[in-house]
Each structure stands twice: as structure tokens, then as C-alpha cells.
Amino acid sequence: MFVKKIAILFSGSGTNLENLLKKLHKKEFGNFKIEVVKTICNNPNAGGIDKSRKYSIEPLIINHKNFKSREEFDAKLVDEIKKSGAQLTVLAGFMRFLTPIFTKNIDAINLHPSLLPLFKGGHAIEESFYSEMKIGGITVHYVNEELDGGAIIAQKCFEKQKDMSLEQYEIKIHELEYELLPNVVKEILLKN
């Protein structure tokens, strides 16, 4: 049985982190098992810290505010991910711009709550909800230096309902995220 190792980076409540741990960590898929070998958070007050501990994974807290530059922070991230032996790094609500120090050294994917290339950045849910688009959706893409600009791996969408509230829209976005991201991780690891 092959063991495929992943690292997960997060900054906030950790709902996607928890979903990945629940669906993938120490689970077998055909001839391989997935193990989350490292969780890393840049926010010492993130809700996801306790979610990681619930799965007996002590998260590494690397507060970006303790570094002089983005490059210095990214170098620390790269070092820790490489030490963990992770073959794939998953950004699950990791709210940091990453420099080439990271992107040239780590194979990483990101989950984004819009249909890229539309609505990049941190306000994608609100921007897509208030837009004239008749659909909403999510994207999983490879990470590169450009904000939400890496090659698209997979997308899922749904039709906006006329009377849908922002809260209902956001719930629908998260439902798609919880379904798509674990499947994409499995598919990538199956190929590697």
C-alpha cells in the first residue's frame, strides 16, 4: 500500500481543512492511502487550529507578521513542507499572496470560491453574488505567482435562484467546495 502525503495550509475557520481531514486522512483509495502529514496556519487565532488537533495533527503556526518580508515567510513555509515529505500542498482558505520562493518549489493547489478567471481575490463570494452572472461556482487551480491565476484543474457551478440571499449563496458555494476539493486531491495523487 502506497502512502501519499499531503500538507494543508489554512488561515481561518478551517471548514475545508476539516472536510479534507474527514474525507481523506488515513483513508484508502485503491492501492494507496492518503495521509495529511502537516497542517500549517499563518494565523495564531484561527478556528481551524482546533479542527486540526481534533484529528491528532498538531498544526504548525507560522505567523506571517513575524517575518520581515513575504519571501522570508515563504522560505520558512517551503522548508517546513519539504521536511514533512508532502507530495502535494493544498491551500484551503490560506489567505496569503505567495512569491516565487514558494511557487517554484512547492506543488500546490488552491480552492477559490468563484468561477475563475472571474472574481479573483478575497471578496469573490460577494462579488459573484452581486454580479449579473446567472451562475455561481468554485474553482480548484494550481498555485502560481499570480493571485488566483494558476492553471484551472476543475470547476463546479450552480444556477443562482432569483430570491437567493447572500447567505444561501455562500452555503451553496461551501457545499460545492466540500464535494469537489477532496475529489481533485484524490485524482491528482492517483496520477502521481
LINJOCOR-V832381 format. One record per run of one state. SS is the DSSP state (alpha for helix, beta for strand, coil for the rest). FROM is the first residue (numbers start at 1). TO is the last residue. If there is no record, write none. Layout:
{{SS:FROM:TO} {SS:FROM:TO}}
This chain:
{{coil:1:1} {beta:2:10} {coil:11:14} {alpha:15:24} {coil:25:26} {beta:27:29} {coil:30:31} {beta:32:41} {coil:42:47} {alpha:48:54} {coil:55:59} {beta:60:61} {coil:62:63} {alpha:64:66} {coil:67:69} {alpha:70:84} {coil:85:87} {beta:88:91} {coil:92:99} {alpha:100:103} {coil:104:107} {beta:108:112} {coil:113:123} {alpha:124:130} {coil:131:134} {beta:135:142} {coil:143:151} {beta:152:159} {coil:160:165} {alpha:166:191} {coil:192:192}}
